[in-house]
């Protein structure tokens, strides 16, 4: 699963509706509550970008092929106690719950942590599901290329950019 910056406003609105409007979380300042939610999502994107860049640097320093990027990223994420891929939903949900517990803009939380975490995860999965859908659509256009080759990786990125633009995800 992947978080796209263009999806952040929709996720913020969904989390606010699901938690504040339903009465699970009480806040006097809805705008600041939304800023808190957005800050967790933006921090996730920033950290993810940093880990990816660090991983690319490691590949270059060690002279490893680009196919090792996922493995190196996974190692870097584990060292930083950061969730990537399917673990990203858990990491973001945990960060949000922890932020709500200490935020001055959250007056009261009326549900237990597991319920709060589950609601947030459901929202995140719904908005981050696009990753698998995009991958399937891109791979349909690349049946003529062998997976794992340099030409596949190059064409995959080109097709992915086109599909993202088509669906308004860039």
C-alpha positions in Angstrom: 0.0 0.0 0.0 1.2 3.5 -0.8 0.2 6.9 0.4 0.0 9.6 -2.3 0.3 13.3 -1.3 -2.8 14.0 -3.5 -4.9 11.7 -1.2 -4.0 13.5 2.0 -6.9 16.0 2.0 -9.4 13.1 1.4 -7.9 11.1 4.2 -7.9 14.0 6.6 -11.6 14.6 5.8 -12.5 11.0 6.2 -10.6 10.6 9.6 -12.3 13.8 10.9 -15.7 12.6 9.8 -15.2 9.1 11.2 -13.9 10.2 14.5 -15.1 13.7 15.3 -18.6 13.7 13.7 -19.4 10.2 15.1 -18.5 11.4 18.6 -15.5 9.1 19.1 -13.2 12.1 19.5 -14.1 15.5 20.9 -12.3 18.6 19.8 -12.9 22.3 20.2 -10.8 23.2 17.3 -11.6 21.1 14.2 -9.1 22.8 12.0 -6.2 22.1 14.3 -7.4 18.5 14.7 -7.2 18.2 10.9 -3.8 19.8 10.9 -2.6 17.2 13.4 -3.9 14.3 11.2 -2.3 16.0 8.1 1.0 16.4 10.0 1.2 12.6 10.6 0.6 11.9 6.9 3.1 14.4 5.7 5.7 13.1 8.2 5.1 9.6 6.8 5.8 10.8 3.3 8.9 12.7 4.3 10.4 9.8 6.2 9.5 7.4 3.4 11.3 9.6 0.9 14.3 9.9 3.2 14.6 6.1 3.6 14.3 5.7 -0.1 17.0 8.2 -0.8 19.3 6.7 1.8 18.6 3.2 0.3 19.6 4.4 -3.2 22.8 5.9 -1.7 23.6 2.6 -0.1 23.0 0.8 -3.4 25.4 3.2 -5.2 28.1 2.9 -2.5 28.0 -0.8 -2.4 27.7 -1.2 -6.2 24.5 -3.3 -5.9 21.9 -3.6 -8.7 18.7 -1.6 -8.5 16.8 -4.9 -7.9 18.1 -4.8 -4.3 16.4 -1.6 -3.5 13.4 -3.2 -1.9 15.5 -5.3 0.4 17.7 -2.3 1.4 14.6 -0.1 2.0 13.1 -2.8 4.2 16.3 -3.0 6.3 16.5 0.8 6.6 12.8 1.0 7.6 13.3 -1.7 10.3 16.3 0.1 11.7 14.2 3.3 11.9 11.2 1.5 13.3 9.2 2.7 10.3 6.4 0.9 8.4 6.6 0.5 4.6 4.4 -1.4 2.3 1.6 -3.2 4.1 3.1 -2.1 7.5 2.5 1.6 6.6 -1.1 1.5 7.6 -0.2 0.2 11.1 2.6 2.7 11.5 0.4 5.7 10.4 -2.6 4.6 12.6 -0.3 4.1 15.6 1.2 7.6 15.1 -2.2 9.1 14.9 -3.5 7.5 18.1 -0.4 8.5 20.0 -0.8 12.1 18.7 -4.4 12.2 19.7 -3.4 11.1 23.2 -1.1 14.1 23.7 -2.6 16.7 21.4 -3.9 19.9 23.1 -6.7 20.0 20.4 -8.2 16.6 21.4 -10.4 17.2 24.4 -11.6 13.7 25.0 -11.5 10.2 23.3 -14.6 8.1 24.0 -13.4 4.8 22.4 -10.6 2.5 23.3 -7.3 2.4 21.4 -8.0 -0.7 19.4 -11.3 0.7 18.2 -9.7 4.0 17.3 -6.8 2.3 15.5 -9.2 0.0 13.6 -11.3 2.9 12.3 -8.2 4.8 11.2 -6.7 1.7 9.5 -10.0 1.1 7.6 -9.9 4.7 6.3 -6.2 4.4 5.3 -6.7 1.1 3.5 -9.6 2.5 1.5 -7.6 5.5 0.3 -4.2 3.6 -0.1 -5.7 0.7 -2.0 -4.9 2.4 -5.3 -1.4 1.0 -5.2 -2.4 -2.5 -6.1 -5.0 -1.3 -8.6 -2.4 0.9 -10.3 0.1 -2.0 -10.4 -2.4 -4.3 -12.1 -3.3 -1.7 -14.7 0.4 -0.9 -15.4 1.3 -4.6 -15.7 -1.5 -5.1 -18.3 0.4 -2.7 -20.6 3.8 -4.5 -20.0 3.0 -8.1 -20.9 5.6 -7.9 -23.7 8.5 -7.3 -21.3 10.1 -9.7 -18.8 9.6 -8.7 -15.2 12.9 -7.7 -13.4 14.8 -6.5 -16.4 16.1 -2.9 -16.8 13.8 -2.2 -19.7 10.8 -3.5 -17.6 11.7 -1.2 -14.8 12.0 1.8 -17.1 8.8 1.2 -18.9 7.0 0.4 -15.6 7.9 3.8 -14.3 6.7 5.5 -17.5 3.5 3.6 -17.6 2.9 4.2 -13.8 3.3 8.0 -14.3 0.8 7.9 -17.2 -1.7 5.9 -15.2 -1.3 8.1 -12.1 -1.9 11.2 -14.3 -5.0 9.5 -15.8 -6.4 8.9 -12.3 -5.3 12.3 -10.9 -2.8 10.8 -8.4 0.2 13.0 -9.2 
